[in-house]
């Protein structure tokens, strides 16, 4: 019977390889289902969403405006203006031939200084992946000698924003897998093991994206570029981490068992619980994002949960099967020998010895260092950023917005929309015009082109639409502040007046994200605490571990606040990024504490809690550190995409994971557990174990004896 034991692992591999092709075909279609329009993610109760619904009655043909802008070094002569008219018709022809023209372009509107001219070109909304190529073609067609030509406004900005996500399937994953491969080659010093672990992560990623595609295609979840990119990085990091833990345990068991099958059976028996518990923590943590009022966050929760679940499945099926068939050959050229213990690494033995000798001092200094960094967390600027600020590097749309502001009312390309009862429209218009930051207020007449004063307004069901042009760029932080003042002013003039438009959408998104932060943060902490209590069979240990992770997150945010503002010069951050970073840092930070504490509990049964946690630190130090480095480097790969929020998320999660790996898990938790002793496991039986007097004296630091 023993000689046929290879059949089961071989069948497992066969199932994975057979499914890789169909799963890969589905996975490749996920990008095509992205929805990167901010308005699509707001709840129906948001004021800007209500206005967007009412707007459909005023203009049956919905459009996203592209602002065509030509800027000269001085006064534009008649020849240039004639060329602008010709280029405008060419741009309209391009959009019409593609079937994306939503109406006729406006007449060219010169600026008061005569140095620029703009045209509004209405395009069909919800173009998805087609918007970028269309805008690129129009940009190439509107060049006029002697001017700088731009396609800006919502269409131009969204096109540039969408192009930034084009690297998700290529550049991002290449960077992620590349950095993981380098780290694994250094850690294992083997040409075989790194590819087994990366193969596990690759299969998990393929399966995760395939399931996400099926869910998104059937309308179960909403996927955008942000959620797909973050979930892809998460599955690569999680699958690699779980693989590292299993490989380390298998190598350890191969030194105690001559049979590779017995060694894998023991390794799986002792690894599956921390791996499943770790994955369950992450899954339940990200599923708390379902409590979000933003569809983008709600979509990130399920896609991340699916990805992590399949990471667990791959790490506990594909990788064990491959390792079992290869046996000791997987570790070539440094094969673990049966009955031969490896030389003990001095690094983590020394750390464990230091914690054991001076637990109070180690704990005090570590906590003080974390608190010193956490003091700056309240200075973290999470007031929000604009699309223009989010796009890093070259952007014709962003440059066009700056040029537009130099010559026109900056918000002319994307006016704020007010919908109000006809009876109070004059008073509302007067109040809006008196609001600081508002340039002009005109009624919507249904005519093409910029709004013209004096025209008769369109009335729909007793409602009038007012187009409010702001004096500042529509996607700027200043514009958001203007809309806040506008809503407050109009609420006094007529509470029935509603304020919408792109700027109002940005405002509602920020306010909704801030609400999510208040609701989801305590939910994640509660879920993680319950999972730890069930795993460790203790109430005190979970509270200790959650407290240390929260302190670590606070320190991370404090350091980020200092660096983002003082060193990197970032314009700010978004509360959504802070929320996602918190969820990942708590869930992933607890992972390493789970790896440590499950081993500590195992060792405590034989050696007592103090000795058990020190043994666990020495044994797991190498593998957990490797896992932390892999996860931090994997999230660091997000910074290759030219988007501010991904760069910030890469730093927050990467730095936070490293801080948790090298300070919290290595110093704070072991020192605290060594001091608390068996009471760590209260109220389980392990906490009530009788201790000998000598054992009590061991718990005292040397300095107090």
C-alpha positions as CSV (number, residue, x, y, z in Angstrom):
1,X,0.0,0.0,0.0
2,X,2.9,2.4,0.9
3,X,4.3,2.4,-2.7
4,X,1.0,3.8,-4.0
5,X,1.0,6.9,-1.7
6,X,2.2,9.0,-4.5
7,X,-1.1,8.7,-6.3
8,X,-3.1,11.2,-4.2
9,X,-0.6,14.1,-4.4
10,X,-0.2,13.4,-8.2
11,X,-4.0,13.6,-8.6
12,X,-4.1,16.9,-6.7
13,X,-1.5,18.3,-9.0
14,X,-3.4,17.0,-12.0
15,X,-6.6,18.7,-10.9
16,X,-4.8,22.0,-10.4
17,X,-3.0,21.9,-13.8
18,X,-6.2,20.8,-15.6
19,X,-8.1,23.7,-14.1
20,X,-5.4,26.3,-14.8
21,X,-6.3,26.8,-18.5
22,X,-10.0,27.5,-18.0
23,X,-9.4,29.6,-14.9
24,X,-6.8,31.6,-16.7
25,X,-9.2,32.4,-19.6
26,X,-11.8,33.7,-17.1
27,X,-9.1,35.6,-15.1
28,X,-7.9,37.5,-18.1
29,X,-11.4,39.0,-18.7
30,X,-11.6,40.6,-15.2
31,X,-10.0,43.9,-16.2
32,X,-12.7,44.5,-18.8
33,X,-15.3,44.7,-16.1
34,X,-13.7,47.6,-14.2
35,X,-15.9,50.6,-13.3
36,X,-13.6,53.5,-12.4
37,X,-16.3,56.2,-12.3
38,X,-16.5,57.7,-8.8
39,X,-20.2,58.4,-9.1
40,X,-21.0,54.7,-9.7
41,X,-19.7,53.9,-6.2
42,X,-21.9,56.3,-4.1
43,X,-25.1,55.1,-2.3
44,X,-28.5,56.2,-3.7
45,X,-29.0,58.4,-0.6
46,X,-26.0,60.6,-1.6
47,X,-27.1,64.1,-2.6
48,X,-25.0,64.0,-5.8
49,X,-26.5,60.7,-6.7
50,X,-30.0,62.1,-6.4
51,X,-29.0,65.1,-8.6
52,X,-27.6,62.7,-11.2
53,X,-30.9,60.9,-11.4
54,X,-32.8,64.1,-11.7
55,X,-30.5,65.4,-14.4
56,X,-31.7,62.7,-16.8
57,X,-35.0,64.4,-17.0
58,X,-33.4,67.7,-18.1
59,X,-31.2,66.1,-20.7
60,X,-32.4,62.7,-22.1
61,X,-29.0,62.3,-23.8
62,X,-26.4,61.9,-21.0
63,X,-22.8,63.0,-21.8
64,X,-19.4,63.3,-20.3
65,X,-17.8,66.6,-21.4
66,X,-14.4,66.7,-23.0
67,X,-12.9,70.2,-22.9
68,X,-10.8,70.8,-26.0
69,X,-8.4,73.7,-25.1
70,X,-5.8,75.5,-27.2
71,X,-3.4,77.9,-25.4
72,X,-1.0,80.3,-27.2
73,X,2.0,82.3,-26.0
74,X,0.0,85.5,-26.8
75,X,-3.1,86.7,-28.6
76,X,-4.5,84.0,-30.9
77,X,-4.7,85.3,-34.5
78,X,-7.6,84.6,-36.9
79,X,-5.7,81.8,-38.7
80,X,-5.3,79.9,-35.4
81,X,-9.0,80.4,-34.6
82,X,-9.9,79.1,-38.1
83,X,-7.7,76.1,-37.5
84,X,-9.3,75.5,-34.1
85,X,-12.7,75.4,-35.8
86,X,-11.4,72.8,-38.3
87,X,-9.8,70.7,-35.6
88,X,-13.1,70.8,-33.6
89,X,-15.0,69.3,-36.5
90,X,-12.3,66.7,-36.9
91,X,-12.6,65.7,-33.2
92,X,-16.4,65.5,-33.6
93,X,-16.0,63.3,-36.7
94,X,-13.6,60.9,-34.8
95,X,-16.1,60.6,-31.9
96,X,-19.0,60.2,-34.3
97,X,-17.3,57.5,-36.4
98,X,-16.6,55.6,-33.2
99,X,-20.2,56.0,-32.1
100,X,-19.3,57.9,-29.0
101,X,-20.5,61.5,-29.9
102,X,-23.4,62.5,-27.5
103,X,-24.2,65.8,-29.2
104,X,-22.7,68.6,-31.3
105,X,-19.6,70.4,-30.0
106,X,-20.1,74.0,-28.7
107,X,-18.8,76.9,-30.8
108,X,-15.2,77.9,-29.9
109,X,-15.2,80.2,-26.9
110,X,-12.1,82.5,-26.6
111,X,-10.8,83.6,-23.2
112,X,-11.1,87.3,-22.2
113,X,-7.3,87.7,-22.6
114,X,-7.5,86.3,-26.1
115,X,-4.7,83.8,-25.4
116,X,-6.8,80.6,-25.3
117,X,-9.9,79.1,-26.7
118,X,-12.1,76.2,-25.5
119,X,-14.7,73.9,-27.0
120,X,-17.0,71.5,-25.1
121,X,-17.3,68.1,-26.9
122,X,-20.0,65.9,-25.3
123,X,-19.1,62.2,-25.3
124,X,-21.2,59.2,-24.5
125,X,-20.7,58.3,-20.8
126,X,-19.6,54.9,-19.5
127,X,-17.2,54.2,-22.3
128,X,-15.0,52.1,-20.0
129,X,-11.8,50.9,-21.7
130,X,-12.8,52.7,-24.9
131,X,-12.4,56.2,-23.4
132,X,-8.6,56.2,-23.2
133,X,-8.0,55.3,-26.9
134,X,-10.7,57.7,-28.0
135,X,-9.2,60.6,-26.1
136,X,-5.7,59.8,-27.4
137,X,-7.0,59.9,-31.0
138,X,-8.7,63.2,-30.4
139,X,-5.5,64.7,-28.8
140,X,-3.5,63.6,-31.8
141,X,-6.0,65.3,-34.2
142,X,-6.5,68.7,-32.5
143,X,-2.9,69.9,-32.6
144,X,-2.6,73.5,-34.0
145,X,0.7,75.0,-34.8
146,X,1.7,77.8,-32.4
147,X,-0.5,76.5,-29.6
148,X,-0.5,73.8,-26.9
149,X,-3.6,71.6,-27.3
150,X,-5.2,69.7,-24.5
151,X,-8.2,67.4,-24.0
152,X,-9.2,67.9,-20.4
153,X,-12.3,68.2,-18.3
154,X,-13.9,65.0,-16.9
155,X,-13.3,63.0,-20.1
156,X,-9.6,63.9,-20.3
157,X,-9.0,63.3,-16.6
158,X,-10.9,60.0,-16.5
159,X,-9.0,58.8,-19.6
160,X,-5.6,59.5,-18.0
161,X,-6.8,58.0,-14.7
162,X,-7.9,54.8,-16.4
163,X,-4.7,54.4,-18.4
164,X,-2.8,54.3,-15.1
165,X,-4.5,50.9,-14.4
166,X,-3.3,49.4,-17.7
167,X,-0.3,48.0,-15.9
168,X,-2.3,45.8,-13.5
169,X,-2.1,42.6,-15.5
170,X,1.5,43.3,-16.6
171,X,3.8,45.7,-14.8
172,X,2.3,45.3,-11.3
173,X,2.3,41.5,-11.3
174,X,5.7,41.3,-12.9
175,X,7.1,43.6,-10.2
176,X,5.3,41.6,-7.4
177,X,6.4,38.2,-8.6
178,X,9.9,39.5,-9.4
179,X,10.6,40.8,-5.9
180,X,9.1,37.7,-4.3
181,X,11.4,35.5,-6.4
182,X,14.5,37.4,-5.4
183,X,13.6,37.2,-1.7
184,X,12.8,33.5,-1.9
185,X,16.1,32.7,-3.7
186,X,18.0,34.5,-0.9
187,X,16.0,32.8,1.8
188,X,16.0,29.2,0.5
189,X,19.2,29.2,-1.6
190,X,17.5,26.7,-3.8
191,X,16.6,26.9,-7.5
192,X,13.5,24.7,-6.9
193,X,11.6,25.9,-3.8
194,X,11.0,29.5,-4.9
195,X,9.3,28.4,-8.1
196,X,7.1,26.0,-6.2
197,X,6.0,28.8,-3.8
198,X,5.5,31.3,-6.6
199,X,3.6,28.7,-8.6
200,X,1.3,28.3,-5.7
201,X,0.7,32.0,-5.5
202,X,0.2,32.2,-9.3
203,X,-2.5,29.5,-9.3
204,X,-4.2,31.1,-6.3
205,X,-4.2,34.5,-8.2
206,X,-5.6,32.9,-11.4
207,X,-8.3,31.1,-9.5
208,X,-9.2,34.2,-7.4
209,X,-9.5,36.5,-10.5
210,X,-11.6,33.8,-12.3
211,X,-14.1,33.6,-9.4
212,X,-14.1,37.5,-9.1
213,X,-14.9,37.7,-12.9
214,X,-17.8,35.4,-12.5
215,X,-19.1,37.4,-9.5
216,X,-18.7,40.7,-11.3
217,X,-20.1,39.5,-14.6
218,X,-23.3,38.4,-12.7
219,X,-23.6,41.7,-10.9
220,X,-22.8,40.3,-7.5
221,X,-19.8,42.6,-6.9
222,X,-18.4,45.8,-8.4
223,X,-14.7,45.8,-9.5
224,X,-12.6,48.8,-10.2
225,X,-8.9,49.2,-10.9
226,X,-8.1,49.8,-7.3
227,X,-9.8,46.7,-5.9
228,X,-8.3,44.4,-8.6
229,X,-4.8,45.7,-8.1
230,X,-5.0,45.5,-4.3
231,X,-6.6,42.0,-4.3
232,X,-3.9,40.8,-6.8
233,X,-1.1,41.9,-4.5
234,X,-2.9,40.5,-1.5
235,X,-3.2,37.0,-2.9
236,X,0.4,36.9,-4.0
237,X,1.6,38.0,-0.6
238,X,-0.8,35.8,1.4
239,X,-0.2,32.6,-0.7
240,X,3.6,33.1,-0.4
241,X,3.3,33.6,3.4
242,X,1.3,30.5,3.9
243,X,3.6,28.6,1.6
244,X,6.6,29.8,3.7
245,X,5.1,28.5,6.9
246,X,4.3,25.1,5.4
247,X,7.7,24.7,3.8
248,X,9.5,25.6,7.1
249,X,7.4,23.0,9.0
250,X,8.0,20.3,6.3
251,X,11.7,20.9,6.4
252,X,11.7,20.6,10.2
253,X,9.7,17.4,10.1
254,X,12.0,15.9,7.4
255,X,14.8,15.9,10.0
256,X,12.6,14.0,12.5
257,X,10.9,11.6,10.0
258,X,12.6,9.4,7.5
259,X,9.5,9.1,5.3
260,X,8.6,12.2,3.3
261,X,4.9,11.2,3.5
262,X,5.0,11.0,7.2
263,X,6.8,14.2,7.4
264,X,4.2,16.0,5.3
265,X,1.4,14.5,7.2
266,X,2.8,15.9,10.5
267,X,3.7,19.2,8.8
268,X,0.1,19.6,7.6
269,X,-1.4,18.6,10.9
270,X,0.6,21.2,12.7
271,X,0.4,23.9,10.0
272,X,-3.2,23.9,8.8
273,X,-4.7,25.4,12.0
274,X,-2.5,28.6,12.0
275,X,-2.8,28.9,8.2
276,X,-6.6,28.6,8.2
277,X,-6.9,30.8,11.3
278,X,-4.6,33.4,9.7
279,X,-6.5,33.3,6.5
280,X,-9.9,33.4,8.3
281,X,-8.7,36.6,10.1
282,X,-7.9,38.3,6.8
283,X,-11.1,37.0,5.1
284,X,-13.4,38.1,7.9
285,X,-11.5,41.4,8.2
286,X,-11.8,42.3,4.6
287,X,-15.5,41.2,4.6
288,X,-16.1,44.0,7.1
289,X,-15.7,46.2,4.1
290,X,-19.2,45.1,3.1
291,X,-20.4,47.5,5.7
292,X,-19.1,50.3,3.5
293,X,-21.5,52.7,1.8
294,X,-19.0,52.9,-1.1
295,X,-19.5,50.2,-3.8
296,X,-15.8,50.2,-4.5
297,X,-15.0,49.2,-0.9
298,X,-17.8,46.7,-0.9
299,X,-16.3,45.2,-4.1
300,X,-12.8,45.0,-2.6
301,X,-14.1,43.0,0.4
302,X,-15.5,40.0,-1.5
303,X,-12.7,39.9,-4.2
304,X,-10.1,40.0,-1.4
305,X,-11.9,37.4,0.6
306,X,-12.2,35.0,-2.4
307,X,-8.5,35.6,-3.3
308,X,-7.3,34.8,0.3
309,X,-9.5,31.8,0.5
310,X,-8.1,30.3,-2.7
311,X,-4.6,31.2,-1.3
312,X,-5.3,28.9,1.6
313,X,-6.7,26.2,-0.6
314,X,-3.6,26.3,-2.9
315,X,-1.2,26.4,0.1
316,X,-2.8,23.4,1.7
317,X,-3.3,21.3,-1.5
318,X,-1.1,22.2,-4.5
319,X,2.1,23.0,-2.5
320,X,1.9,20.0,-0.1
321,X,1.3,17.7,-3.1
322,X,4.3,19.1,-5.0
323,X,6.6,19.0,-1.9
324,X,5.5,15.4,-1.1
325,X,6.4,14.2,-4.6
326,X,9.7,15.9,-4.6
327,X,10.6,15.2,-1.0
328,X,14.0,16.3,0.1
329,X,15.0,17.0,-3.5
330,X,12.8,20.2,-3.3
331,X,15.4,21.7,-1.0
332,X,18.4,20.9,-3.2
333,X,21.3,21.6,-2.8
334,X,20.7,22.0,1.0
335,X,18.6,18.9,1.6
336,X,17.4,18.3,5.2
337,X,18.9,15.0,6.5
338,X,17.0,12.6,8.7
339,X,18.3,12.7,12.3
340,X,20.6,15.6,11.7
341,X,19.6,18.8,13.4
342,X,20.7,22.0,11.7
343,X,23.1,24.4,13.3
344,X,21.1,26.9,15.4
345,X,21.0,30.3,13.9
346,X,22.5,32.8,16.3
347,X,20.3,35.8,15.3
348,X,16.9,34.7,16.6
349,X,18.4,32.7,19.5
350,X,20.1,36.0,20.6
351,X,16.8,37.9,20.3
352,X,15.0,35.3,22.3
353,X,17.7,35.3,24.9
354,X,17.6,39.1,25.2
355,X,13.8,39.1,25.6
356,X,14.1,36.3,28.2
357,X,16.8,38.2,30.3
358,X,15.2,41.6,30.3
359,X,11.5,41.4,29.3
360,X,10.5,44.5,31.2
361,X,13.1,46.7,29.6
362,X,12.5,45.3,26.1
363,X,8.8,45.8,26.5
364,X,9.1,49.4,27.9
365,X,11.5,50.6,25.2
366,X,9.6,49.0,22.4
367,X,6.2,50.4,23.5
368,X,7.7,53.9,24.1
369,X,9.2,53.9,20.6
370,X,5.8,52.9,19.1
371,X,4.0,55.5,21.2
372,X,6.5,58.2,20.1
373,X,5.6,57.5,16.5
374,X,1.9,57.1,17.1
375,X,1.7,60.6,18.6
376,X,1.9,62.0,15.1
377,X,-1.0,59.9,13.8
378,X,-3.6,62.7,14.4
379,X,-1.7,64.9,12.0
380,X,-2.2,62.5,9.1
381,X,-4.0,64.5,6.4
382,X,-7.0,62.3,5.2
383,X,-9.1,65.2,4.0
384,X,-9.1,63.8,0.4
385,X,-7.3,64.4,-2.9
386,X,-8.5,65.2,-6.4
387,X,-8.2,63.2,-9.6
388,X,-5.6,65.7,-10.8
389,X,-3.5,65.1,-7.7
390,X,-4.0,61.4,-7.8
391,X,-2.4,61.0,-11.2
392,X,1.3,61.0,-10.9
393,X,3.7,61.7,-13.8
394,X,2.7,63.2,-17.2
395,X,-1.0,63.9,-17.9
396,X,-2.4,66.0,-20.7
397,X,-5.7,66.2,-18.8
398,X,-4.0,67.6,-15.6
399,X,-1.9,70.0,-17.6
400,X,-5.1,71.1,-19.4
401,X,-6.9,71.8,-16.2
402,X,-4.0,74.1,-15.1
403,X,-4.1,75.9,-18.5
404,X,-7.9,76.2,-18.2
405,X,-7.6,77.9,-14.9
406,X,-5.1,80.4,-16.3
407,X,-7.6,81.8,-18.9
408,X,-11.2,80.9,-17.9
409,X,-13.3,80.4,-14.8
410,X,-11.5,77.3,-13.6
411,X,-14.7,75.2,-13.1
412,X,-16.2,76.0,-16.5
413,X,-15.5,72.6,-18.0
414,X,-17.5,70.8,-15.3
415,X,-20.1,73.0,-13.7
416,X,-21.8,72.2,-10.4
417,X,-25.4,71.3,-10.8
418,X,-28.2,72.6,-8.6
419,X,-31.8,71.2,-8.9
420,X,-34.4,73.3,-7.2
421,X,-38.2,73.9,-7.3
422,X,-39.2,76.5,-9.9
423,X,-40.9,78.7,-7.4
424,X,-37.7,79.3,-5.4
425,X,-35.3,79.2,-8.3
426,X,-34.6,83.0,-8.4
427,X,-33.8,83.1,-4.6
428,X,-31.7,80.0,-4.9
429,X,-29.8,81.4,-7.9
430,X,-29.2,84.7,-6.0
431,X,-27.9,82.8,-2.9
432,X,-25.7,80.6,-5.1
433,X,-24.2,83.6,-6.9
434,X,-23.4,85.2,-3.5
435,X,-21.5,82.2,-2.3
436,X,-17.7,82.7,-2.0
437,X,-15.9,80.8,-4.8
438,X,-18.8,80.8,-7.3
439,X,-18.1,82.6,-10.6
440,X,-21.4,82.4,-12.5
441,X,-24.9,80.9,-12.0
442,X,-27.2,80.4,-15.1
443,X,-30.3,78.3,-15.7
444,X,-30.0,75.2,-17.9
445,X,-31.7,76.0,-21.2
446,X,-30.9,72.8,-23.1
447,X,-28.8,74.7,-25.6
448,X,-25.4,73.3,-26.7
449,X,-22.3,75.1,-25.5
450,X,-21.5,77.2,-22.5
451,X,-24.6,78.5,-20.6
452,X,-25.9,81.8,-21.7
453,X,-27.5,84.3,-19.3
454,X,-31.0,85.5,-20.1
455,X,-32.2,82.3,-21.8
456,X,-35.5,80.6,-20.6
457,X,-34.8,77.7,-18.3
458,X,-36.0,74.2,-18.9
459,X,-38.7,73.1,-16.3
460,X,-39.2,69.4,-15.6
461,X,-41.8,68.3,-13.1
462,X,-41.7,71.7,-11.4
463,X,-37.9,71.6,-11.0
464,X,-35.3,73.9,-12.5
465,X,-31.7,73.1,-13.1
466,X,-29.0,75.8,-12.4
467,X,-25.4,75.4,-13.7
468,X,-23.0,76.9,-11.2
469,X,-19.5,77.6,-12.6
470,X,-16.9,77.7,-9.8
471,X,-14.0,80.1,-9.7
472,X,-11.6,77.3,-8.9
473,X,-10.8,74.0,-10.7
474,X,-13.8,71.6,-10.3
475,X,-11.7,68.7,-9.1
476,X,-9.6,70.7,-6.6
477,X,-9.8,70.6,-2.8
478,X,-10.8,74.3,-2.9
479,X,-13.8,73.4,-5.1
480,X,-15.0,70.8,-2.5
481,X,-14.9,73.5,0.1
482,X,-16.9,75.8,-2.2
483,X,-19.6,73.1,-2.7
484,X,-19.7,72.6,1.1
485,X,-20.4,76.3,1.5
486,X,-22.9,76.2,-1.4
487,X,-24.9,73.4,0.2
488,X,-25.0,75.2,3.5
489,X,-26.1,78.5,1.9
490,X,-28.8,76.9,-0.3
491,X,-30.1,74.9,2.6
492,X,-31.0,78.2,4.2
493,X,-32.6,79.5,1.0
494,X,-34.6,76.3,0.2
495,X,-33.9,73.0,1.9
496,X,-35.4,71.3,-1.2
497,X,-32.5,72.5,-3.4
498,X,-30.0,69.7,-4.2
499,X,-26.4,70.2,-5.2
500,X,-24.7,67.7,-7.5
501,X,-22.1,67.4,-10.3
502,X,-18.5,66.1,-10.3
503,X,-17.3,68.2,-7.4
504,X,-20.3,67.3,-5.3
505,X,-19.6,63.7,-6.1
506,X,-16.0,64.1,-4.8
507,X,-17.4,65.7,-1.6
508,X,-20.0,62.9,-1.0
509,X,-17.3,60.3,-1.6
510,X,-15.0,61.8,1.0
511,X,-17.8,62.1,3.6
512,X,-19.0,58.6,2.9
513,X,-15.4,57.3,3.3
514,X,-15.1,59.1,6.6
515,X,-18.3,57.4,7.8
516,X,-17.0,54.0,6.7
517,X,-13.9,54.6,8.8
518,X,-16.0,55.1,11.9
519,X,-18.1,52.0,11.3
520,X,-15.6,49.5,9.9
521,X,-12.6,50.0,12.2
522,X,-14.4,48.8,15.4
523,X,-16.0,46.0,13.4
524,X,-12.6,44.7,12.2
525,X,-11.2,44.8,15.7
526,X,-14.2,42.9,17.1
527,X,-14.0,40.2,14.4
528,X,-10.2,39.7,14.8
529,X,-10.6,39.4,18.6
530,X,-13.2,36.7,18.3
531,X,-11.1,34.7,15.9
532,X,-8.1,34.9,18.2
533,X,-10.2,33.9,21.2
534,X,-11.4,30.8,19.4
535,X,-8.0,29.9,18.1
536,X,-6.0,30.5,21.3
537,X,-8.8,29.4,23.7
538,X,-8.1,32.5,25.7
539,X,-9.6,35.9,26.3
540,X,-6.5,37.7,27.6
541,X,-4.2,36.8,24.8
542,X,-6.5,38.1,22.0
543,X,-6.9,41.5,23.8
544,X,-3.1,41.7,24.2
545,X,-2.4,40.9,20.5
546,X,-5.1,43.2,19.2
547,X,-3.8,46.0,21.4
548,X,-0.2,45.6,20.1
549,X,-1.4,45.6,16.5
550,X,-3.5,48.8,17.0
551,X,-0.4,50.4,18.5
552,X,1.6,49.3,15.5
553,X,-1.0,50.8,13.1
554,X,-0.9,54.0,15.1
555,X,2.9,54.2,14.8
556,X,2.7,53.4,11.1
557,X,0.2,56.2,10.5
558,X,2.3,58.6,12.6
559,X,5.4,57.9,10.5
560,X,3.4,58.2,7.3
561,X,2.1,61.6,8.4
562,X,5.6,62.9,8.9
563,X,7.0,61.5,5.7
564,X,4.0,62.2,3.4
565,X,4.0,65.9,4.3
566,X,7.5,66.7,5.2
567,X,9.6,64.5,2.9
568,X,7.5,63.3,0.0
569,X,5.4,66.5,-0.3
570,X,2.2,64.6,-1.0
571,X,-0.9,66.9,-1.3
572,X,-2.9,64.8,1.1
573,X,-4.5,61.4,1.4
574,X,-8.0,59.9,1.2
575,X,-9.9,58.4,4.1
576,X,-10.6,55.3,1.9
577,X,-6.9,54.5,1.7
578,X,-6.5,54.9,5.5
579,X,-9.4,52.5,6.0
580,X,-8.0,49.9,3.6
581,X,-4.6,50.2,5.1
582,X,-6.1,49.8,8.6
583,X,-8.0,46.7,7.6
584,X,-5.0,45.1,6.0
585,X,-2.6,46.0,8.7
586,X,-4.8,44.6,11.5
587,X,-5.6,41.4,9.6
588,X,-2.1,40.8,8.2
589,X,-0.4,42.0,11.4
590,X,-2.4,39.5,13.4
591,X,-1.2,36.8,11.0
592,X,2.3,36.9,12.3
593,X,1.1,36.9,15.9
594,X,-1.0,33.9,15.1
595,X,2.1,32.1,13.7
596,X,4.0,33.0,16.8
597,X,1.3,32.3,19.4
598,X,0.1,29.0,18.1
599,X,3.7,27.7,18.2
600,X,4.1,29.3,21.7
601,X,1.0,27.5,22.9
602,X,2.3,24.2,21.5
603,X,5.7,24.8,23.3
604,X,4.0,26.0,26.5
605,X,2.3,22.6,27.0
606,X,5.7,21.0,27.5
607,X,7.9,23.9,28.7
608,X,5.7,26.5,30.3
609,X,4.6,29.8,28.9
610,X,7.7,31.8,29.4
611,X,10.0,29.2,28.0
612,X,7.4,28.3,25.3
613,X,7.2,31.8,23.9
614,X,10.9,32.2,23.8
615,X,11.3,28.9,22.0
616,X,8.6,29.9,19.6
617,X,10.4,33.2,18.9
618,X,13.6,31.4,18.2
619,X,12.1,28.7,16.0
620,X,9.6,30.9,14.0
621,X,11.8,34.1,13.8
622,X,13.3,33.2,10.5
623,X,10.2,32.1,8.6
624,X,8.0,34.9,10.0
625,X,10.6,37.5,9.1
626,X,10.9,36.1,5.6
627,X,7.1,36.2,5.3
628,X,7.0,39.8,6.5
629,X,9.7,40.8,4.0
630,X,7.8,39.1,1.2
631,X,4.5,40.7,2.1
632,X,6.0,44.2,2.5
633,X,7.9,43.9,-0.8
634,X,4.7,42.6,-2.5
635,X,2.6,45.6,-1.4
636,X,5.6,47.8,-2.3
637,X,5.0,46.7,-5.9
638,X,1.8,48.8,-5.9
639,X,4.1,51.9,-6.2
640,X,5.0,51.0,-9.8
641,X,1.6,52.3,-10.9
642,X,1.5,56.1,-11.3
643,X,-1.3,56.7,-8.8
644,X,-0.9,58.6,-5.6
645,X,-3.3,56.5,-3.5
646,X,-1.5,53.2,-4.5
647,X,1.9,54.7,-3.6
648,X,0.5,55.7,-0.2
649,X,-1.1,52.3,0.4
650,X,2.1,50.6,-0.6
651,X,4.0,52.6,2.1
652,X,1.4,52.2,4.8
653,X,1.0,48.5,4.4
654,X,4.7,47.8,3.6
655,X,6.1,49.8,6.5
656,X,3.4,48.6,8.9
657,X,4.1,45.0,8.1
658,X,7.8,45.5,8.7
659,X,7.2,47.3,11.9
660,X,4.9,44.5,13.1
661,X,7.4,41.9,12.0
662,X,10.6,43.3,13.6
663,X,9.1,45.1,16.6
664,X,5.7,43.9,17.6
665,X,6.1,40.2,16.9
666,X,9.8,40.0,17.8
667,X,9.9,42.1,20.9
668,X,6.6,43.5,22.2
669,X,4.5,40.3,22.2
670,X,7.2,37.9,23.5
671,X,8.2,40.2,26.2
672,X,4.6,40.8,27.3
673,X,3.8,37.1,27.3
674,X,7.0,36.3,29.2
675,X,6.0,38.7,31.9
676,X,2.3,37.7,32.1
677,X,3.2,34.0,32.0
678,X,0.6,31.3,32.1
679,X,-2.1,33.8,32.8
680,X,-1.8,34.7,29.1
681,X,-4.0,31.7,28.3
682,X,-6.8,32.7,30.8
683,X,-9.4,31.2,31.2
684,X,-8.2,28.0,29.5
685,X,-6.8,25.1,31.6
686,X,-3.3,26.1,30.5
687,X,-3.7,29.3,32.6
688,X,-4.6,27.3,35.7
689,X,-1.7,24.9,35.6
690,X,0.1,24.5,39.0
691,X,3.5,26.1,38.9
692,X,6.5,25.2,41.1
693,X,8.3,27.8,43.2
694,X,11.3,27.6,40.9
695,X,9.1,28.4,38.0
696,X,7.8,31.5,39.8
697,X,11.4,32.7,40.3
698,X,12.2,32.2,36.7
699,X,9.6,34.8,35.8
700,X,11.4,37.4,37.8
701,X,13.9,39.5,35.9
702,X,17.5,39.1,37.0
703,X,17.7,42.7,38.2
704,X,15.0,42.2,40.8
705,X,16.6,39.1,42.4
